[in-house]
Structure formats: structure tokens, C-alpha cells
Amino acid sequence: MTNSKPKKENPVGLIVFVVVMLIIGIGLLIIFREPPELPHGSDQPTKTYFTYPTYYKEYVMKYSEEFDIDPCYIFAVIRTESSFVEDAESNVGARGLMQIMPDAFDWIQFKLGGDDGLTFDDMYKAEYNIRYGTYMLSYLYEDFGSYELASAAYHQGMNAVQKWIDDGTIDPNHFNIDEGIDTMPSDLTKDYIYKVVRSYRKYKELPELKGGN
């Protein structure tokens, strides 16, 4: 009788088995993990795949009505500025959901009466930040007459946009993301306008926001 040698294990097969089990484990972890918490003040379901969220809807609707501007536009700016991160801060010191700068804070506070007792630190709080940012966008929209130019002024500053209009660099009557936007001298601001207005158009399609201005 011939002695049989013990069968050697196939290392390649073992590696494949381990990799498959890891993939299955990761898949189960993704499926059954706890859903992320929503931002404070949100009334939306926890759907991480929802591309155009309406977090802080209570505040956006309240102040867009008070300052007479389309809430879809406010959501679009928040989405572009901070992706709905309440305590966001930029490397140049802009704060909160709508990325309010210190000088903009002082200007808005003065325009609103200057007696609300808020400090710049309060721009980390959703309601105050949305109130201030919505007022400023409403002012810019009334002043410049379009969401494209209001967005440009919010990003680049009122004086810069007014200068471009005054010297003929851009024509306010023929300036939108479909016409004339290539005359915008700042590529960063042009990109910002595209992002805001395209988001605005998406928000206009949401059933819960139908009937905006």
C-alpha cells in the first residue's frame, strides 16, 4: 500500500475566500449601519443620496417670506456655500451656512437696525445666519435684478459687480448662465454663478417647494 502525502492547501484559494468574506462584511456594514444624524433644525428624512436637501426649511421659508425672495434660491446658495454645515468656516473667516464675512455681518446688522444684540459668533447658529444671509441676497436681488448678478455680488462684492456694469464689462440686460456669462471677468465668480443657478433650477423642480417666486 502506497502512503499518500497530505494534500497541500491552496494559498490562492484561501486569499480569494478571505477577500470575498471581507467584501460581504463591508456590504453588510453599509446596509445595517446607523443613519447619519441630520443637521440641527432639519425636518427632512435621513437620505444621504438626496442631492438637493431642504434642511433648515423652517428658517429658510420664514425669512425668504419676510424679505420677499424665492426660498429655492436661498437653498441653492446654502448648498453652494456650505453644503448645509452649520458651523462651517472658510479660510478667509466666512462663517456658517451662508458663509457670512465679518464686514458683511456689520453691514447687514446696520441695515436691519443694529439693535438685535447679535455678535459675529452668532453666525454659527442656523437661524441667525439664514436671516442675515437671506436679507443680503434679497437686497442684492432687488439692486441688480437677477439671480445671476445677485450671486456674483454675494461672491465678489457689490462694488466689483457695479464697476463691471458701469464700465460695460457686463451687460445686466443680457447676463445669465445661458447668455453673456462669458463676459464675467472672474472665472471663480462665473463658476459660483453656475453652481448657484443650476442648483436653484433643481430646487424649483422639488414638489415641496413648488410655488416659489
Short mmCIF file of the C-alpha atoms (twelve columns), coordinates in Angstrom:
data_MODEL
# 
_entry.id   MODEL 
# 
loop_
_atom_site.group_PDB 
_atom_site.id 
_atom_site.type_symbol 
_atom_site.label_atom_id 
_atom_site.label_alt_id 
_atom_site.label_comp_id 
_atom_site.label_asym_id 
_atom_site.label_seq_id 
_atom_site.Cartn_x 
_atom_site.Cartn_y 
_atom_site.Cartn_z 
_atom_site.pdbx_PDB_model_num 
ATOM 1   C CA . MET A 1   0.000   0.000   0.000   1 
ATOM 2   C CA . THR A 2   1.438   3.372   -1.038  1 
ATOM 3   C CA . ASN A 3   1.484   6.080   1.596   1 
ATOM 4   C CA . SER A 4   -0.435  9.147   0.416   1 
ATOM 5   C CA . LYS A 5   1.051   12.555  1.115   1 
ATOM 6   C CA . PRO A 6   -1.113  15.141  2.912   1 
ATOM 7   C CA . LYS A 7   -2.825  17.496  0.479   1 
ATOM 8   C CA . LYS A 8   -1.327  20.978  0.458   1 
ATOM 9   C CA . GLU A 9   -3.657  23.917  0.987   1 
ATOM 10  C CA . ASN A 10  -4.087  26.239  -1.959  1 
ATOM 11  C CA . PRO A 11  -2.940  29.695  -0.744  1 
ATOM 12  C CA . VAL A 12  -4.612  31.447  -3.692  1 
ATOM 13  C CA . GLY A 13  -7.963  29.909  -2.850  1 
ATOM 14  C CA . LEU A 14  -7.592  30.960  0.783   1 
ATOM 15  C CA . ILE A 15  -6.837  34.545  -0.220  1 
ATOM 16  C CA . VAL A 16  -9.850  34.649  -2.528  1 
ATOM 17  C CA . PHE A 17  -12.066 33.287  0.267   1 
ATOM 18  C CA . VAL A 18  -10.821 35.948  2.708   1 
ATOM 19  C CA . VAL A 19  -11.349 38.749  0.176   1 
ATOM 20  C CA . VAL A 20  -14.883 37.566  -0.581  1 
ATOM 21  C CA . MET A 21  -15.752 37.417  3.109   1 
ATOM 22  C CA . LEU A 22  -14.375 40.919  3.627   1 
ATOM 23  C CA . ILE A 23  -16.493 42.273  0.778   1 
ATOM 24  C CA . ILE A 24  -19.594 40.616  2.207   1 
ATOM 25  C CA . GLY A 25  -18.812 42.005  5.662   1 
ATOM 26  C CA . ILE A 26  -18.340 45.554  4.358   1 
ATOM 27  C CA . GLY A 27  -21.580 45.282  2.400   1 
ATOM 28  C CA . LEU A 28  -23.493 44.207  5.497   1 
ATOM 29  C CA . LEU A 29  -21.922 47.039  7.482   1 
ATOM 30  C CA . ILE A 30  -23.052 49.597  4.914   1 
ATOM 31  C CA . ILE A 31  -26.582 48.204  4.804   1 
ATOM 32  C CA . PHE A 32  -27.135 47.974  8.547   1 
ATOM 33  C CA . ARG A 33  -25.093 50.910  9.826   1 
ATOM 34  C CA . GLU A 34  -26.813 53.673  11.793  1 
ATOM 35  C CA . PRO A 35  -28.028 56.510  9.543   1 
ATOM 36  C CA . PRO A 36  -26.211 59.831  9.978   1 
ATOM 37  C CA . GLU A 37  -27.830 62.481  12.113  1 
ATOM 38  C CA . LEU A 38  -29.497 65.368  10.341  1 
ATOM 39  C CA . PRO A 39  -28.340 68.933  10.913  1 
ATOM 40  C CA . HIS A 40  -29.988 70.663  13.825  1 
ATOM 41  C CA . GLY A 41  -33.355 72.076  12.907  1 
ATOM 42  C CA . SER A 42  -33.899 69.842  9.894   1 
ATOM 43  C CA . ASP A 43  -37.243 68.209  9.266   1 
ATOM 44  C CA . GLN A 44  -36.105 66.060  6.348   1 
ATOM 45  C CA . PRO A 45  -35.751 62.254  6.245   1 
ATOM 46  C CA . THR A 46  -32.286 60.735  6.563   1 
ATOM 47  C CA . LYS A 47  -31.489 60.095  2.913   1 
ATOM 48  C CA . THR A 48  -27.825 60.604  2.225   1 
ATOM 49  C CA . TYR A 49  -28.424 60.203  -1.511  1 
ATOM 50  C CA . PHE A 50  -30.789 63.189  -1.601  1 
ATOM 51  C CA . THR A 51  -28.796 65.599  -3.717  1 
ATOM 52  C CA . TYR A 52  -30.786 68.762  -3.098  1 
ATOM 53  C CA . PRO A 53  -31.773 68.735  0.585   1 
ATOM 54  C CA . THR A 54  -34.045 71.260  2.250   1 
ATOM 55  C CA . TYR A 55  -32.524 71.247  5.715   1 
ATOM 56  C CA . TYR A 56  -33.428 74.220  7.930   1 
ATOM 57  C CA . LYS A 57  -36.593 74.627  5.903   1 
ATOM 58  C CA . GLU A 58  -38.417 76.369  8.762   1 
ATOM 59  C CA . TYR A 59  -35.897 79.204  8.808   1 
ATOM 60  C CA . VAL A 60  -35.486 79.437  5.045   1 
ATOM 61  C CA . MET A 61  -39.235 79.704  4.489   1 
ATOM 62  C CA . LYS A 62  -39.668 82.186  7.349   1 
ATOM 63  C CA . TYR A 63  -37.008 84.638  6.220   1 
ATOM 64  C CA . SER A 64  -37.500 84.277  2.482   1 
ATOM 65  C CA . GLU A 65  -41.108 85.307  3.082   1 
ATOM 66  C CA . GLU A 66  -40.079 88.167  5.359   1 
ATOM 67  C CA . PHE A 67  -37.562 89.506  2.846   1 
ATOM 68  C CA . ASP A 68  -39.587 88.589  -0.265  1 
ATOM 69  C CA . ILE A 69  -37.218 86.281  -2.110  1 
ATOM 70  C CA . ASP A 70  -37.627 82.785  -3.543  1 
ATOM 71  C CA . PRO A 71  -36.713 80.141  -0.920  1 
ATOM 72  C CA . CYS A 72  -35.390 77.925  -3.717  1 
ATOM 73  C CA . TYR A 73  -32.669 80.497  -4.293  1 
ATOM 74  C CA . ILE A 74  -31.763 80.569  -0.598  1 
ATOM 75  C CA . PHE A 75  -31.456 76.784  -0.519  1 
ATOM 76  C CA . ALA A 76  -29.257 76.931  -3.630  1 
ATOM 77  C CA . VAL A 77  -26.891 79.437  -2.019  1 
ATOM 78  C CA . ILE A 78  -26.664 77.440  1.225   1 
ATOM 79  C CA . ARG A 79  -25.950 74.274  -0.738  1 
ATOM 80  C CA . THR A 80  -23.204 76.035  -2.703  1 
ATOM 81  C CA . GLU A 81  -21.682 77.929  0.220   1 
ATOM 82  C CA . SER A 82  -21.550 75.312  2.979   1 
ATOM 83  C CA . SER A 83  -23.350 72.121  1.909   1 
ATOM 84  C CA . PHE A 84  -25.629 72.722  4.922   1 
ATOM 85  C CA . VAL A 85  -22.822 72.523  7.503   1 
ATOM 86  C CA . GLU A 86  -23.991 74.813  10.296  1 
ATOM 87  C CA . ASP A 87  -20.563 75.539  11.809  1 
ATOM 88  C CA . ALA A 88  -18.656 75.812  8.523   1 
ATOM 89  C CA . GLU A 89  -15.815 78.335  8.397   1 
ATOM 90  C CA . SER A 90  -13.752 79.268  5.367   1 
ATOM 91  C CA . ASN A 91  -10.033 80.009  5.301   1 
ATOM 92  C CA . VAL A 92  -10.844 83.720  4.995   1 
ATOM 93  C CA . GLY A 93  -13.137 83.762  8.029   1 
ATOM 94  C CA . ALA A 94  -16.613 83.417  6.495   1 
ATOM 95  C CA . ARG A 95  -18.949 81.651  8.912   1 
ATOM 96  C CA . GLY A 96  -21.957 79.418  8.965   1 
ATOM 97  C CA . LEU A 97  -24.449 78.085  6.473   1 
ATOM 98  C CA . MET A 98  -24.375 81.119  4.197   1 
ATOM 99  C CA . GLN A 99  -20.711 81.970  4.854   1 
ATOM 100 C CA . ILE A 100 -21.150 85.466  6.244   1 
ATOM 101 C CA . MET A 101 -17.986 87.586  6.316   1 
ATOM 102 C CA . PRO A 102 -17.245 89.973  9.222   1 
ATOM 103 C CA . ASP A 103 -17.725 93.125  7.133   1 
ATOM 104 C CA . ALA A 104 -20.941 91.733  5.637   1 
ATOM 105 C CA . PHE A 105 -22.178 90.943  9.159   1 
ATOM 106 C CA . ASP A 106 -21.607 94.560  10.242  1 
ATOM 107 C CA . TRP A 107 -23.315 95.921  7.127   1 
ATOM 108 C CA . ILE A 108 -26.355 93.653  7.428   1 
ATOM 109 C CA . GLN A 109 -26.716 94.340  11.131  1 
ATOM 110 C CA . PHE A 110 -26.685 98.076  10.417  1 
ATOM 111 C CA . LYS A 111 -29.272 97.711  7.634   1 
ATOM 112 C CA . LEU A 112 -31.521 95.652  9.908   1 
ATOM 113 C CA . GLY A 113 -31.448 98.280  12.626  1 
ATOM 114 C CA . GLY A 114 -28.336 97.318  14.562  1 
ATOM 115 C CA . ASP A 115 -30.157 96.547  17.812  1 
ATOM 116 C CA . ASP A 116 -30.564 92.760  17.701  1 
ATOM 117 C CA . GLY A 117 -27.723 92.141  20.171  1 
ATOM 118 C CA . LEU A 118 -26.016 89.564  17.955  1 
ATOM 119 C CA . THR A 119 -22.264 89.181  17.579  1 
ATOM 120 C CA . PHE A 120 -20.306 87.647  14.732  1 
ATOM 121 C CA . ASP A 121 -20.069 84.404  16.741  1 
ATOM 122 C CA . ASP A 122 -23.841 84.070  16.350  1 
ATOM 123 C CA . MET A 123 -23.299 83.415  12.639  1 
ATOM 124 C CA . TYR A 124 -22.584 79.809  13.592  1 
ATOM 125 C CA . LYS A 125 -26.246 79.494  14.565  1 
ATOM 126 C CA . ALA A 126 -28.525 78.420  11.746  1 
ATOM 127 C CA . GLU A 127 -31.442 80.786  12.273  1 
ATOM 128 C CA . TYR A 128 -29.372 83.950  12.653  1 
ATOM 129 C CA . ASN A 129 -27.104 83.048  9.754   1 
ATOM 130 C CA . ILE A 130 -30.042 82.333  7.447   1 
ATOM 131 C CA . ARG A 131 -31.765 85.558  8.496   1 
ATOM 132 C CA . TYR A 132 -28.696 87.656  7.727   1 
ATOM 133 C CA . GLY A 133 -27.800 85.837  4.507   1 
ATOM 134 C CA . THR A 134 -31.363 85.929  3.212   1 
ATOM 135 C CA . TYR A 135 -31.638 89.656  3.869   1 
ATOM 136 C CA . MET A 136 -28.407 90.283  1.975   1 
ATOM 137 C CA . LEU A 137 -29.465 88.184  -1.019  1 
ATOM 138 C CA . SER A 138 -32.833 89.920  -1.102  1 
ATOM 139 C CA . TYR A 139 -31.094 93.295  -1.111  1 
ATOM 140 C CA . LEU A 140 -28.723 92.221  -3.903  1 
ATOM 141 C CA . TYR A 141 -31.524 90.746  -5.992  1 
ATOM 142 C CA . GLU A 142 -33.535 93.947  -5.722  1 
ATOM 143 C CA . ASP A 143 -30.482 96.036  -6.516  1 
ATOM 144 C CA . PHE A 144 -29.164 94.059  -9.509  1 
ATOM 145 C CA . GLY A 145 -32.366 92.489  -10.806 1 
ATOM 146 C CA . SER A 146 -31.291 88.896  -11.430 1 
ATOM 147 C CA . TYR A 147 -30.177 85.841  -9.520  1 
ATOM 148 C CA . GLU A 148 -27.007 85.669  -11.612 1 
ATOM 149 C CA . LEU A 149 -25.904 89.183  -10.700 1 
ATOM 150 C CA . ALA A 150 -27.064 88.826  -7.090  1 
ATOM 151 C CA . SER A 151 -24.933 85.688  -6.853  1 
ATOM 152 C CA . ALA A 152 -21.967 87.492  -8.395  1 
ATOM 153 C CA . ALA A 153 -22.303 90.317  -5.871  1 
ATOM 154 C CA . TYR A 154 -22.664 87.871  -2.968  1 
ATOM 155 C CA . HIS A 155 -19.470 86.134  -4.071  1 
ATOM 156 C CA . GLN A 156 -17.345 89.020  -5.361  1 
ATOM 157 C CA . GLY A 157 -18.860 92.079  -3.671  1 
ATOM 158 C CA . MET A 158 -21.376 94.729  -4.685  1 
ATOM 159 C CA . ASN A 159 -18.774 97.296  -5.680  1 
ATOM 160 C CA . ALA A 160 -16.980 94.928  -8.061  1 
ATOM 161 C CA . VAL A 161 -20.184 93.951  -9.857  1 
ATOM 162 C CA . GLN A 162 -21.366 97.548  -10.096 1 
ATOM 163 C CA . LYS A 163 -17.997 98.543  -11.573 1 
ATOM 164 C CA . TRP A 164 -18.277 95.828  -14.245 1 
ATOM 165 C CA . ILE A 165 -21.711 97.112  -15.147 1 
ATOM 166 C CA . ASP A 166 -20.661 100.771 -15.171 1 
ATOM 167 C CA . ASP A 167 -17.624 100.207 -17.393 1 
ATOM 168 C CA . GLY A 168 -19.569 97.985  -19.800 1 
ATOM 169 C CA . THR A 169 -17.717 94.772  -18.991 1 
ATOM 170 C CA . ILE A 170 -21.034 93.013  -18.422 1 
ATOM 171 C CA . ASP A 171 -24.485 93.906  -19.697 1 
ATOM 172 C CA . PRO A 172 -27.075 93.384  -16.941 1 
ATOM 173 C CA . ASN A 173 -29.831 93.028  -19.551 1 
ATOM 174 C CA . HIS A 174 -28.048 90.124  -21.243 1 
ATOM 175 C CA . PHE A 175 -26.293 88.302  -18.433 1 
ATOM 176 C CA . ASN A 176 -27.351 84.847  -17.298 1 
ATOM 177 C CA . ILE A 177 -25.974 81.311  -17.397 1 
ATOM 178 C CA . ASP A 178 -27.390 80.914  -20.903 1 
ATOM 179 C CA . GLU A 179 -26.246 84.251  -22.328 1 
ATOM 180 C CA . GLY A 180 -23.394 86.649  -21.696 1 
ATOM 181 C CA . ILE A 181 -21.851 84.910  -18.706 1 
ATOM 182 C CA . ASP A 182 -18.514 84.550  -20.514 1 
ATOM 183 C CA . THR A 183 -18.076 88.315  -20.135 1 
ATOM 184 C CA . MET A 184 -17.647 87.788  -16.375 1 
ATOM 185 C CA . PRO A 185 -14.015 88.777  -15.636 1 
ATOM 186 C CA . SER A 186 -13.625 86.368  -12.704 1 
ATOM 187 C CA . ASP A 187 -13.593 82.657  -13.513 1 
ATOM 188 C CA . LEU A 188 -14.192 81.813  -9.843  1 
ATOM 189 C CA . THR A 189 -17.273 84.009  -9.709  1 
ATOM 190 C CA . LYS A 190 -18.512 82.654  -13.036 1 
ATOM 191 C CA . ASP A 191 -18.210 79.113  -11.665 1 
ATOM 192 C CA . TYR A 192 -20.014 80.188  -8.492  1 
ATOM 193 C CA . ILE A 193 -22.908 81.644  -10.519 1 
ATOM 194 C CA . TYR A 194 -23.234 78.402  -12.493 1 
ATOM 195 C CA . LYS A 195 -23.375 76.332  -9.307  1 
ATOM 196 C CA . VAL A 196 -25.949 78.536  -7.593  1 
ATOM 197 C CA . VAL A 197 -28.284 78.993  -10.556 1 
ATOM 198 C CA . ARG A 198 -28.166 75.349  -11.595 1 
ATOM 199 C CA . SER A 199 -28.972 74.361  -8.003  1 
ATOM 200 C CA . TYR A 200 -31.741 76.951  -7.971  1 
ATOM 201 C CA . ARG A 201 -33.315 75.374  -11.063 1 
ATOM 202 C CA . LYS A 202 -33.152 71.944  -9.406  1 
ATOM 203 C CA . TYR A 203 -34.805 73.248  -6.249  1 
ATOM 204 C CA . LYS A 204 -37.576 74.771  -8.366  1 
ATOM 205 C CA . GLU A 205 -38.406 71.244  -9.525  1 
ATOM 206 C CA . LEU A 206 -38.911 69.866  -5.995  1 
ATOM 207 C CA . PRO A 207 -42.619 69.234  -5.301  1 
ATOM 208 C CA . GLU A 208 -42.341 70.539  -1.730  1 
ATOM 209 C CA . LEU A 209 -41.048 73.880  -2.995  1 
ATOM 210 C CA . LYS A 210 -43.435 74.384  -5.888  1 
ATOM 211 C CA . GLY A 211 -44.948 77.806  -5.934  1 
ATOM 212 C CA . GLY A 212 -41.755 79.731  -5.153  1 
ATOM 213 C CA . ASN A 213 -41.313 83.234  -6.556  1 
# 
